[in-house]
Amino acid sequence: MLVLNEKELKFISDNLKLTIDETSKLNDILIPLDEWIALNGFDENDDFTAEGRKAQKMYDNIYLNNI
């Protein structure tokens, strides 16, 4: 069972269109989240946007809370 808080679940369902259930694996979330960050998390100078920083922090927290 994955450990996710409500903000993480909302972001995942709103932005990644994933459904989290008891059989979900960590990489089922981290890979699409990483792809979202790569596509949406940077500005024209390849610096993190505010949303990108928030998503990267979420990625880090999800990883650390589930290893």
C-alpha positions as CSV (number, residue, x, y, z in Angstrom):
1,M,0.0,0.0,0.0
2,L,1.4,3.4,-1.0
3,V,1.6,6.3,1.5
4,L,0.1,9.4,-0.1
5,N,-1.4,12.5,1.4
6,E,-4.6,14.2,0.2
7,K,-2.7,16.9,-1.8
8,E,-0.6,14.2,-3.6
9,L,-3.7,12.2,-4.4
10,K,-5.5,15.3,-5.8
11,F,-2.6,16.3,-7.9
12,I,-2.2,12.8,-9.3
13,S,-5.9,12.5,-10.1
14,D,-6.1,16.0,-11.6
15,N,-2.9,16.2,-13.6
16,L,-1.9,12.6,-14.3
17,K,-5.3,11.1,-14.6
18,L,-4.3,8.0,-12.6
19,T,-6.4,6.0,-10.3
20,I,-4.5,4.8,-7.2
21,D,-5.6,1.5,-5.7
22,E,-4.1,-1.1,-3.4
23,T,-2.2,-2.8,-6.2
24,S,-0.5,0.4,-7.4
25,K,3.3,0.3,-7.4
26,L,5.6,3.2,-6.6
27,N,6.8,3.5,-10.2
28,D,3.2,3.6,-11.5
29,I,3.1,7.1,-10.0
30,L,6.7,8.2,-10.2
31,I,7.3,7.6,-13.9
32,P,4.2,9.6,-15.0
33,L,4.9,12.3,-12.5
34,D,8.5,12.6,-13.7
35,E,7.2,12.9,-17.3
36,W,4.7,15.6,-16.2
37,I,7.5,17.5,-14.5
38,A,9.7,17.3,-17.7
39,L,6.8,18.5,-19.9
40,N,5.2,21.1,-17.6
41,G,7.6,22.0,-14.8
42,F,10.1,24.2,-16.6
43,D,10.1,27.6,-18.2
44,E,11.8,28.7,-21.5
45,N,15.2,28.9,-19.7
46,D,14.8,25.4,-18.3
47,D,14.3,26.7,-14.8
48,F,11.7,25.2,-12.5
49,T,8.4,27.0,-12.5
50,A,6.4,27.3,-9.3
51,E,4.3,24.3,-10.3
52,G,7.4,22.4,-11.3
53,R,9.0,23.0,-7.9
54,K,5.8,21.9,-6.2
55,A,5.6,18.7,-8.3
56,Q,9.3,17.9,-7.8
57,K,8.9,18.3,-4.0
58,M,5.8,16.0,-4.3
59,Y,7.9,13.5,-6.3
60,D,10.6,13.5,-3.6
61,N,8.1,13.1,-0.8
62,I,6.3,10.2,-2.5
63,Y,9.6,8.5,-3.1
64,L,10.9,9.0,0.4
65,N,7.6,8.0,2.1
66,N,7.4,4.7,0.1
67,I,10.9,3.3,0.0
